[in-house]
Amino acid sequence: MGFFTRLKEGMKKTNKSFGEKLKYVFTGNEIDEDFYDELEFALVSSDVGASTAEEILDSLKQKVKETKTKTTDACKKLLKQSLVEILEQAEVTEFCYPCVILVAGVNGVGKTTTIGKLAGKFDKMGKKVVLAAADTFRAAASEQLTEWANRAKVKIVSSSEGADPASVVFDAITSAKARGADVLIIDTAGRLHNKVNLMEELKKINRIVEKNYPEAQYHKLIVVDSTTGQNALSQVELFNKAINITDLAITKLDGTSKGGFLFSLVNTYGLPVRYVGVGETADDLLEFNATEFVDSIIE
Amino acid sequence: MAYSSTLGEKLNHIFSKLTKRGKLTELEIKQAMREVRVALLEADVNYAVAKDFINKVSEKAVGERVLESLSPGQQVIKIVNEELVALMGSENAKLSVASNPPTIILMCGLQGAGKTTISGKLAFMLKKQGKKPLLVACDIYRPAAIDQLKVGAKNAGVDFFEKGKTNPVKIATEAVSHAKKMGLDTVIIDTAGRLQISTELMEELADIKKAVNPTEILLTVDSMTGQEAVNVATEFNNKLDITGVVLTKLDGDTRGGAALSIKAVTGKPIKFCGTGEKIGDIEPFYPDRMASRILGMGDVLTLIEKAQEAVDQKEMQKLEERLRKNTFTLDDFLMQFEQISKMGSIGDILSMVPGMAGKFNAADIDEHKIVKFKAIIQSMTKEERLNPDIIKGSRRKRIAAGSGSTIQEVNSLLKQYEQTKLLMKNANNGKLAKMFGRRF
């Protein structure tokens, strides 16, 4: 089932008003200020951000003029096209093995769940996976990851609560090397990006990986909750500053939130969106598809 | 897309433009409100909520008299803030206590909002207040959620209740009987995170509610939530008739516009907020503080308040009168110093002024100099104060000795006085009060 189909499935569960709210944006035929206002509503309601929405609409108006576009349908097509273009600016790098995926993000975005799903995914591909439970801070974080590891039947390296996360990472690298693992996935504690000491801890983990596992392809994945608003920009900015993020994952897109902040994120940081989380079961992690994502915002 | 500029900075920017133009016109308010709207949206205030808010504030702002002591820009900020505070509610809402114990608190919310963490913190806080809380694990879905709450209970030093992965309604009911039996007066029920559109899981919450009849139903919301906050709050409120909201992760750098949206659409108060990683990091929620956080300009607001309180309008009018007649004396100069002193430390005041915060180092401002200046003027005779031209060599020596300063300092004061006098003479069209508001 495609990502868009799933979103639609999800939306069926909700009352109709939501889908219709966006649909009526494009039912009229004339391109006028009301039409642009409705467009702005669709974008801002999706967390695109007011100033980004303004930029997008300004460039749309320009294009409409240049191409002498007359109908709202054609205008909508133009808009979608440019939105997809923004998202496709950045491309994900193909995995080569062995590889390390360091997973970071603020609290409660779904890092551990995403890793659980990822472990299952790689396992199904026949890859040998090792998980590192480097969230030694939150209560029962390691137990949570262990349960996912058991489900996916993969190896997990963990330590007691309160242990130095960097040492867990070091042990996990040693273990991954010894077992000839293809993929090492590192779970880190959720941290608010404005906490200097916690970001330093993350930098230390990053240095351990760089220093001790240089032969592995290194991915640094930041997980962002789709229900987040404009703070997503600050999150990515500061995590990127700390460890040079390479990929984005956006979670909880099975709700009614849209994750419209992605346009700013991709545009500003040139980061590709690798995964989309759409549920709680192991299969609910999908590859990102820009067209489907845009379709969910502008129907 | 520059994230770094805060809402406060943006508003300051708009209003600094207005300040320079003197009188506010309807058109300018409209312009300013457009920017305020964008700023609110960037702070994640819901689209519709922002629209309503702007309409209301515009109505108020047009036609409102600009107070003497404020610049027009400050006046608009004041109105925006007052409306925001009114919308947020002005008081801290307390937790209700059941007349017939135990008090039952049902926690609900989306995945990852921080329910389990805040449940532990709430228990810890209540225990400190002398209550006997019981933490109940009803999240049977997320791996290790029960373990997490168990650790939370241990850290908080409170009782814990679980029944493994059985029916949450049954767990909740049994937990309440357990609390009664054990003499525990507060039951906090942690539930699984769920999407507001998940019919089945929302039904489960409604069933728990029906079974235990909670005193409080607290919706836990991540303070970083965007436009979705309205949908979440509306649905949870429709289904459960929540009694309040807990806002988590407020120690981040989010502007927290979601708080305003939730309050606006549900009318339910935000009761607590989570402000850190430790178990003690839970605080009562103060709506007025949140209002200035959303505006991002609490300091400017404080300045406006201080200016309003401190500046004696009558005194200022007298001063203005004298100025017009060009009879600005050292007495008036002294009065000006006193007005400034009333407002607090100069370093503080400067750091509150839009655009000044970065430019002025508090250490650069010599507070002692002001004290000294006051002493110097106070060491003068009445005649000298009214007619400074007569202050020559021997008078200067006497004044210096009387005020414990040097002749150079007396000279420096007189020079500053002359400069100020000149400055005021040149500003013949401006009202002093406004100048006063703008000069430091």
Boltz contact constraints between the chains, C-beta under 6 A:
constraints:
  - contact:
      token1: [A, 13]
      token2: [B, 197]
      max_distance: 6.0
  - contact:
      token1: [A, 14]
      token2: [B, 197]
      max_distance: 6.0
  - contact:
      token1: [A, 44]
      token2: [B, 41]
      max_distance: 6.0
  - contact:
      token1: [A, 44]
      token2: [B, 47]
      max_distance: 6.0
  - contact:
      token1: [A, 45]
      token2: [B, 47]
      max_distance: 6.0
  - contact:
      token1: [A, 45]
      token2: [B, 227]
      max_distance: 6.0
  - contact:
      token1: [A, 47]
      token2: [B, 226]
      max_distance: 6.0
  - contact:
      token1: [A, 47]
      token2: [B, 227]
      max_distance: 6.0
  - contact:
      token1: [A, 50]
      token2: [B, 38]
      max_distance: 6.0
  - contact:
      token1: [A, 50]
      token2: [B, 41]
      max_distance: 6.0
  - contact:
      token1: [A, 50]
      token2: [B, 42]
      max_distance: 6.0
  - contact:
      token1: [A, 52]
      token2: [B, 1]
      max_distance: 6.0
  - contact:
      token1: [A, 108]
      token2: [B, 112]
      max_distance: 6.0
  - contact:
      token1: [A, 108]
      token2: [B, 114]
      max_distance: 6.0
  - contact:
      token1: [A, 110]
      token2: [B, 112]
      max_distance: 6.0
  - contact:
      token1: [A, 139]
      token2: [B, 148]
      max_distance: 6.0
  - contact:
      token1: [A, 139]
      token2: [B, 151]
      max_distance: 6.0
  - contact:
      token1: [A, 139]
      token2: [B, 152]
      max_distance: 6.0
  - contact:
      token1: [A, 140]
      token2: [B, 144]
      max_distance: 6.0
  - contact:
      token1: [A, 140]
      token2: [B, 147]
      max_distance: 6.0
  - contact:
      token1: [A, 140]
      token2: [B, 148]
      max_distance: 6.0
  - contact:
      token1: [A, 140]
      token2: [B, 151]
      max_distance: 6.0
  - contact:
      token1: [A, 143]
      token2: [B, 144]
      max_distance: 6.0
  - contact:
      token1: [A, 143]
      token2: [B, 147]
      max_distance: 6.0
  - contact:
      token1: [A, 144]
      token2: [B, 143]
      max_distance: 6.0
  - contact:
      token1: [A, 144]
      token2: [B, 144]
      max_distance: 6.0
  - contact:
      token1: [A, 147]
      token2: [B, 143]
      max_distance: 6.0
  - contact:
      token1: [A, 147]
      token2: [B, 144]
      max_distance: 6.0
  - contact:
      token1: [A, 192]
      token2: [B, 252]
      max_distance: 6.0
  - contact:
      token1: [A, 194]
      token2: [B, 252]
      max_distance: 6.0
  - contact:
      token1: [A, 194]
      token2: [B, 253]
      max_distance: 6.0
  - contact:
      token1: [A, 227]
      token2: [B, 225]
      max_distance: 6.0
  - contact:
      token1: [A, 227]
      token2: [B, 228]
      max_distance: 6.0
  - contact:
      token1: [A, 228]
      token2: [B, 224]
      max_distance: 6.0
  - contact:
      token1: [A, 228]
      token2: [B, 226]
      max_distance: 6.0
  - contact:
      token1: [A, 229]
      token2: [B, 44]
      max_distance: 6.0
  - contact:
      token1: [A, 229]
      token2: [B, 226]
      max_distance: 6.0
  - contact:
      token1: [A, 230]
      token2: [B, 42]
      max_distance: 6.0
  - contact:
      token1: [A, 230]
      token2: [B, 44]
      max_distance: 6.0
  - contact:
      token1: [A, 231]
      token2: [B, 224]
      max_distance: 6.0
  - contact:
      token1: [A, 231]
      token2: [B, 254]
      max_distance: 6.0
  - contact:
      token1: [A, 233]
      token2: [B, 3]
      max_distance: 6.0
  - contact:
      token1: [A, 234]
      token2: [B, 3]
      max_distance: 6.0
  - contact:
      token1: [A, 234]
      token2: [B, 253]
      max_distance: 6.0
  - contact:
      token1: [A, 255]
      token2: [B, 195]
      max_distance: 6.0
  - contact:
      token1: [A, 256]
      token2: [B, 231]
      max_distance: 6.0
  - contact:
      token1: [A, 257]
      token2: [B, 228]
      max_distance: 6.0
  - contact:
      token1: [A, 264]
      token2: [B, 1]
      max_distance: 6.0
  - contact:
      token1: [A, 268]
      token2: [B, 1]
      max_distance: 6.0
